[in-house]
Amino acid sequence: MSNDYEEHKLDWKGQEIIVRWCPEWLGGDIAHLEIVTADRSPHPISETGYRSHFCPRELVEGAGGPVTFTLAWLEKKFDGKPVQLSLL
């Protein structure tokens, strides 16, 4: 079993985001993607700045890899408004 992660850093709209990708989480066909802002500030797919996502490896690889997949996900969820934590 392997939990080796690739790590990628990207800048998304001035926010430093770290993408960690394990294509064979626990040695199977399920992959693990972690998306975290360097300063743990919110982003469109997480109010806490951290998102853990388990999915079929082919889903991410078919989209062009973990960075391309993450950027597309962020853009899809981005509504042009700043992300703020809820006070409720």
C-alpha positions as a Markdown table, in Angstrom:
| # | Residue | x | y | z |
|---|---|---|---|---|
| 1 | Met | 0.0 | 0.0 | 0.0 |
| 2 | Ser | 1.2 | 3.4 | -0.9 |
| 3 | Asn | 0.2 | 6.9 | 0.3 |
| 4 | Asp | 2.9 | 8.9 | -1.7 |
| 5 | Tyr | 1.7 | 12.4 | -2.4 |
| 6 | Glu | 2.7 | 14.8 | -5.2 |
| 7 | Glu | 2.7 | 18.4 | -4.1 |
| 8 | His | 1.9 | 21.3 | -6.4 |
| 9 | Lys | 1.8 | 25.0 | -5.5 |
| 10 | Leu | -0.3 | 27.4 | -7.5 |
| 11 | Asp | -1.5 | 31.0 | -7.4 |
| 12 | Trp | -5.3 | 31.4 | -7.8 |
| 13 | Lys | -6.5 | 35.0 | -7.9 |
| 14 | Gly | -3.6 | 36.0 | -5.6 |
| 15 | Gln | -4.2 | 33.1 | -3.2 |
| 16 | Glu | -1.4 | 30.6 | -2.7 |
| 17 | Ile | -2.9 | 27.1 | -2.9 |
| 18 | Ile | -1.2 | 23.8 | -2.2 |
| 19 | Val | -2.6 | 20.8 | -4.1 |
| 20 | Arg | -1.5 | 17.4 | -2.7 |
| 21 | Trp | -2.3 | 14.4 | -4.9 |
| 22 | Cys | -2.1 | 10.7 | -4.1 |
| 23 | Pro | -3.3 | 8.8 | -7.2 |
| 24 | Glu | -3.4 | 5.4 | -5.5 |
| 25 | Trp | -4.6 | 6.0 | -2.0 |
| 26 | Leu | -4.1 | 2.9 | 0.1 |
| 27 | Gly | -3.0 | 1.1 | -3.1 |
| 28 | Gly | -6.4 | 1.1 | -4.8 |
| 29 | Asp | -8.2 | 2.8 | -7.6 |
| 30 | Ile | -9.4 | 5.6 | -5.3 |
| 31 | Ala | -7.3 | 8.7 | -5.3 |
| 32 | His | -7.0 | 11.4 | -2.6 |
| 33 | Leu | -6.8 | 15.1 | -3.4 |
| 34 | Glu | -6.1 | 17.8 | -0.7 |
| 35 | Ile | -6.6 | 21.4 | -1.5 |
| 36 | Val | -5.3 | 23.9 | 1.1 |
| 37 | Thr | -4.5 | 27.6 | 1.1 |
| 38 | Ala | -1.1 | 28.3 | 2.6 |
| 39 | Asp | -2.6 | 30.7 | 5.2 |
| 40 | Arg | -5.8 | 28.6 | 5.7 |
| 41 | Ser | -7.9 | 31.4 | 4.3 |
| 42 | Pro | -11.2 | 30.3 | 2.7 |
| 43 | His | -11.6 | 29.6 | -1.0 |
| 44 | Pro | -14.6 | 28.7 | -3.2 |
| 45 | Ile | -14.6 | 25.0 | -2.3 |
| 46 | Ser | -13.8 | 25.3 | 1.4 |
| 47 | Glu | -14.7 | 27.8 | 4.1 |
| 48 | Thr | -11.8 | 26.6 | 6.2 |
| 49 | Gly | -9.1 | 26.7 | 3.5 |
| 50 | Tyr | -8.8 | 22.9 | 3.5 |
| 51 | Arg | -10.6 | 20.4 | 1.3 |
| 52 | Ser | -10.1 | 16.7 | 1.3 |
| 53 | His | -11.6 | 14.9 | -1.7 |
| 54 | Phe | -11.6 | 11.1 | -2.5 |
| 55 | Cys | -12.5 | 10.2 | -6.0 |
| 56 | Pro | -11.7 | 7.7 | -8.8 |
| 57 | Arg | -8.2 | 8.4 | -10.1 |
| 58 | Glu | -9.5 | 8.5 | -13.7 |
| 59 | Leu | -11.7 | 11.5 | -12.9 |
| 60 | Val | -8.7 | 13.8 | -12.0 |
| 61 | Glu | -6.4 | 12.3 | -14.7 |
| 62 | Gly | -9.1 | 12.7 | -17.3 |
| 63 | Ala | -9.4 | 16.4 | -16.5 |
| 64 | Gly | -5.6 | 16.9 | -17.1 |
| 65 | Gly | -4.2 | 16.1 | -13.7 |
| 66 | Pro | -4.6 | 17.5 | -10.1 |
| 67 | Val | -3.7 | 21.1 | -10.9 |
| 68 | Thr | -6.0 | 21.4 | -13.9 |
| 69 | Phe | -8.8 | 19.6 | -12.0 |
| 70 | Thr | -8.4 | 21.9 | -9.0 |
| 71 | Leu | -8.3 | 25.1 | -11.1 |
| 72 | Ala | -11.4 | 24.0 | -13.0 |
| 73 | Trp | -13.2 | 23.2 | -9.7 |
| 74 | Leu | -12.3 | 26.6 | -8.2 |
| 75 | Glu | -13.4 | 28.5 | -11.3 |
| 76 | Lys | -16.7 | 26.5 | -11.4 |
| 77 | Lys | -17.5 | 27.4 | -7.8 |
| 78 | Phe | -16.2 | 31.0 | -7.9 |
| 79 | Asp | -19.0 | 33.6 | -8.1 |
| 80 | Gly | -16.9 | 36.7 | -8.1 |
| 81 | Lys | -17.6 | 37.5 | -4.4 |
| 82 | Pro | -15.0 | 37.3 | -1.7 |
| 83 | Val | -15.3 | 34.2 | 0.4 |
| 84 | Gln | -16.0 | 34.8 | 4.0 |
| 85 | Leu | -16.7 | 32.5 | 6.9 |
| 86 | Ser | -20.3 | 32.4 | 8.1 |
| 87 | Leu | -20.9 | 34.0 | 11.5 |
| 88 | Leu | -23.9 | 31.8 | 12.1 |
